[in-house]
Each structure stands twice: as structure tokens, then as C-alpha cells.
Amino acid sequence: MSEDYKILKQGAEAKLYICNYLGKPTLIKERFKKNYRHPDLDLTITKERIKNEARSIVRCKTAGIRTPTLYLVDFDRRRIYMEHFQNSITVKDFIIIFSKLNSSKDVTTNSLDVYASKIGQTVRKLHDNNIIHGDLTTSNMLLIEKSPTNVVNDSKWLCHDNVEIVMIDFGLSFIDSSTEDKGVDLYVLERALISTHNDYPDLFDKIFDAYKSFSKNNIKEIIVKYEDVRARGRKRTMVG
């Protein structure tokens, strides 16, 4: 591997580097050591989270859900090597620019509605395969072109027929069939949309409609659990 890599981002749990690995654009996720934890406990937790992340990515591939391709897991250096999408945009950033694009030209189709449907279907696929993401936000969803074009401006993301959604950052994910966990996943997404995209108050409803219509497997139980989690969350907010 080339040692010529640079930091892309630093979060609370890990640093993200970009480099070339085996001649491919690669993202390296390196988890921090937590000095406040006992070293043995920290190592155990870190290994378990790396395993969960890798396991979820592999299961997504089997389920037909687009994620970064997994290249290497290095437990000694607390790293995961995976595909880096150089020409992409987060759904969060797309929503921010969408209103500008929508107001500056005659857009005949509401691309945001189309992507809301795609997100709902994708999250449902995750849950149908018992993959709990753990951090469903629009920052953890990418848009990429299916067939790369030469369009350099952001208008290319309005051509939704040529765009697919990639789910990223499975650092808090795990495999479980629990309807409670699926309900929590949905509630996390709802709260993220409310706090980040309050200009589109019906966005979650559109995502949830697509989620419910995509598959009927256990859907009544999941809805009940989601509503229960949501009620508990609202109660906590009111109490403070």
C-alpha cells in the first residue's frame, strides 16, 4: 500500500484517511484508543465494533444494498480499509443544495421525493436482513452516479434514474431481528431529519411510507415498536 495518505475527516470515534490500496481509491477508518477505559476492555470493545461493521457491510452486499466494498480488516492497527467514492455527495448536502437547484430552474420531477422513496426502501432492506444501522442520518448516505457522466455541476444529482444510494458508516451497527431495535433505528432517523432538515417537515413521512410499502414482513410489529419508542422519546423531551 502507498503510504501517501491524508486525513479526510476526524470524528469522535475514528479518523478517516484516503489513499490508494492495491491501486484503488481507498478509505481507511482507524478507531481511536479510549484512554479512559481499561486497555483490555477497550481492545475488546474496539474489536467487537470492527467485527460488527465488517459483518454488516458483507451482509449488505448479500442483500443487494450498496455499500463501500470491504478490502481489509486490520485488528492490530484498529483499521478497516474500504472503497472510497471520489465522486459522490451526501444526502445531507444534496438536500441543502436541492432548494437552490429547484428554485433556479424548472425541475419537472421532485427529486427529493424520489430519493425519499429510495431511502425508505433501502432502510427496509436493511431491516429485512436484520441489519441495525445504529446511526441513520443523511450524512451516512451517499449519492453516486450509476454511469459516470461528464457533468461537473450539482444538477447531475437531479437525474435520479442514474443515481443510486450508498449506505456508509456502520460503526454502530449490529445484526439483530429485534423489532425494538428496528423501531429505534427509525426513530434515530426521524430525529436526525427534524434537527438537520426542518425545511422539509414531511420528509420522514415520505421515507416511512416507502419503508412500509416495500415489504410487509413484520411491519405491524415494527410500527408499534417505533411508535412506542417515539412516545418514550417525546416524554423524555417534555420532562427534560
Secondary structure, 3 states (H helix, E strand, C coil): CCCCCEEEEECCCEEEEEEEECCEEEEEEEECCCCCCCHHHHHHHHHHHHHHHHHHHHHHHHHCCCCCCEEEEECCCCEEEEECCCCEEEHHHHHHHHHHHHHHCCCCCCHHHHHHHHHHHHHHHHHHCCEECCCCCHHHEEEEECCCCCCCCHHHHHCHHHEEEEECCCCCCEECCCHHHHHHHHHHHHHHHHHHCCCCCCHHHHHHHHHHHHCCCCHHHHHHHHHHHHHHHHHHHHHC
